[in-house]
Amino acid sequence: MNTKQTLSALLLCSSVFVAKAQYTSKPPEVSPAPMKPDMTEIWEPEVKVVTPAKVLGDAPSDAIILFNGKNLDQWVSQKDTSKPAPWKIVNNDHMEVAPGSGGIQTKLKFGDCQLHIEWSAPDVVESEGQGRGNSGVFFQNRYELQILDSYNNRTYRNGQAGSIYKDHAPLVNAMRTPLEWNTYDVIYTAPRFKPDGSLDYPARITVLHNGVLIQNNVTINGLTLYIGLHHYPEAHGEDVISLQDHGNKTQFRNIWLRKL
């Protein structure tokens, strides 16, 4: 083999070796771009502006006013929904249950919501236990947040003020005297149902009573029942909020709601 042939052979072997090395080696690692602050900043859509009330407890700008002391235009009778709410308005300030007239319910239907409601037990203390200042707020006309004069008034713990009636007792008793007003601030999440009507996940509720947390995102186990275990008998959508007539002159004022 002459010198020229030898050089050609060496070059060929070298090319094969380089090609093989390129084929079998790992690709070069690519360094990710260094993170910058704007990579985790979300600008759109802009958060909606809601004007809070100047007085704590009053309605913000996006609330639905259910009762402001002037009229009961947002409510109807539960006994006959074609008729106006039969309860009494006192001093253009609050409404009072008319015992025996039946409960009242909103004209509008709601699901997930934030509810503010103020209430007071009757000024004159009568009876005891469940017979004293009894009423209730029903979400979707099914699930009751108990209203009761639980100031120095013993009853079963899952039936006192602030309980999810016969379901969850409140964490504490934050009740004021019968001559004072109480507030409930509620975050309510409605139950969801599957296409076949079975329960997907249950309702949940958080309640502050006079600014004190008494229900901490608890699961509502079903339809409120006086007798029997609570359960979800059927699928449903949005429904009315109702207030109970339990034979006591319980009083209400400043009721507003925000859909969530």
Residue pairs with C-beta under 8 A, 6 or more apart in sequence:
1 9
48 62
50 60
50 61
50 62
51 60
51 61
52 60
52 61
53 59
53 60
57 116
57 118
57 183
57 254
58 254
59 65
59 116
59 254
59 256
60 258
62 258
63 116
63 256
63 257
63 258
64 108
64 256
64 257
64 258
64 259
65 74
65 255
65 256
66 74
66 75
66 106
66 241
66 255
66 256
66 257
67 74
67 75
67 95
67 252
67 253
67 254
67 255
68 254
69 89
69 92
69 93
69 94
69 95
69 253
69 254
70 89
70 92
71 89
72 84
72 85
72 87
72 89
72 95
72 104
74 106
74 107
74 108
75 84
75 85
75 87
75 104
75 105
75 106
75 107
76 82
76 83
76 84
76 85
76 104
76 105
76 106
76 107
77 83
77 84
77 85
77 86
77 101
77 102
77 104
78 102
78 103
78 104
78 105
78 242
79 101
79 102
81 105
85 104
86 98
86 101
86 102
86 104
87 95
87 96
87 97
87 98
87 101
87 104
88 95
88 96
88 98
89 95
89 96
90 96
90 251
93 253
94 120
94 251
94 252
94 253
95 251
95 252
95 253
96 249
96 250
96 251
96 252
97 135
97 243
97 245
97 246
97 248
97 249
97 250
97 251
98 245
99 245
99 247
99 248
99 249
100 245
100 247
101 245
102 245
103 242
103 243
103 244
103 245
104 242
104 243
104 245
105 141
105 240
105 241
105 242
105 243
106 240
106 241
106 242
107 240
108 240
109 237
109 238
109 239
109 240
110 139
110 140
110 238
110 239
110 240
110 241
110 257
110 259
111 140
111 190
111 237
111 238
111 259
112 188
112 189
112 190
112 259
112 260
113 139
113 186
113 188
113 257
113 258
113 259
113 260
114 185
114 186
114 187
114 188
114 257
114 258
114 260
115 137
115 139
115 184
115 185
115 186
115 188
115 241
115 255
115 256
115 257
116 183
116 184
116 185
116 186
116 254
116 255
116 256
116 257
117 137
117 183
117 184
117 186
117 252
117 254
117 255
118 181
118 182
118 183
118 184
118 252
118 253
118 254
118 255
119 135
119 147
119 181
119 182
119 183
119 184
119 250
119 251
119 252
119 253
120 178
120 179
120 180
120 181
120 182
120 250
120 251
121 132
121 133
121 148
121 149
121 151
121 178
121 248
121 250
121 251
122 133
122 149
122 178
122 248
122 249
122 250
122 251
123 178
123 179
124 178
125 132
125 149
125 178
126 132
126 248
128 153
129 153
129 154
129 155
130 148
130 155
130 159
131 247
131 248
132 148
132 149
132 153
132 248
133 147
133 148
133 149
133 178
133 248
133 250
134 147
134 148
134 149
134 244
134 246
134 247
134 248
134 250
135 147
135 148
135 243
135 244
135 245
135 246
135 248
135 250
136 144
136 145
136 146
136 147
136 165
136 243
136 244
136 246
137 144
137 145
137 147
137 184
137 186
137 241
137 242
137 243
137 244
138 144
138 145
138 224
138 241
138 242
138 243
138 244
139 145
139 188
139 190
139 203
139 205
139 241
140 190
140 203
140 236
140 238
140 239
140 240
140 241
141 239
141 240
141 241
141 242
142 223
142 224
142 236
142 239
143 164
143 203
143 205
143 220
143 223
143 224
144 164
144 165
144 224
144 244
145 162
145 163
145 164
145 165
145 184
145 186
145 205
145 207
146 159
146 160
146 161
146 162
146 163
146 164
146 165
147 161
147 244
147 250
148 155
148 159
148 160
148 161
149 161
149 175
149 178
150 160
150 161
150 162
150 173
150 175
151 175
151 176
151 177
151 178
153 160
157 163
157 169
158 164
158 165
158 166
158 167
158 168
158 169
159 165
159 166
160 169
160 170
160 173
161 170
161 173
161 175
161 182
161 209
162 170
162 173
162 174
162 175
162 184
162 207
162 209
162 214
162 215
163 169
163 170
164 205
164 215
164 218
164 220
164 224
165 224
166 224
166 225
166 226
166 230
167 220
167 221
167 222
167 224
167 230
168 215
168 218
168 220
170 207
170 209
170 214
170 215
171 213
171 214
171 215
171 216
172 212
172 214
174 209
174 210
174 211
174 212
174 214
175 182
175 209
175 210
176 182
176 210
181 253
182 209
182 210
183 208
183 209
183 210
183 211
184 207
184 208
184 209
185 207
185 208
185 211
186 205
186 206
186 207
186 208
187 205
187 206
187 217
187 260
188 203
188 204
188 205
189 203
189 204
189 205
189 260
190 203
190 238
191 199
191 200
191 201
191 202
191 203
191 220
191 232
192 199
192 200
192 201
193 199
193 200
193 235
193 236
194 200
197 234
197 235
198 235
199 232
199 235
202 219
202 220
202 221
202 222
202 232
203 219
203 220
204 217
204 218
204 219
204 220
205 215
205 217
205 218
205 220
206 213
206 215
206 216
206 217
206 218
207 213
207 214
207 215
208 214
220 230
221 229
221 230
221 231
222 229
222 230
222 231
222 232
222 233
223 230
223 231
223 232
223 233
224 230
241 257
243 252
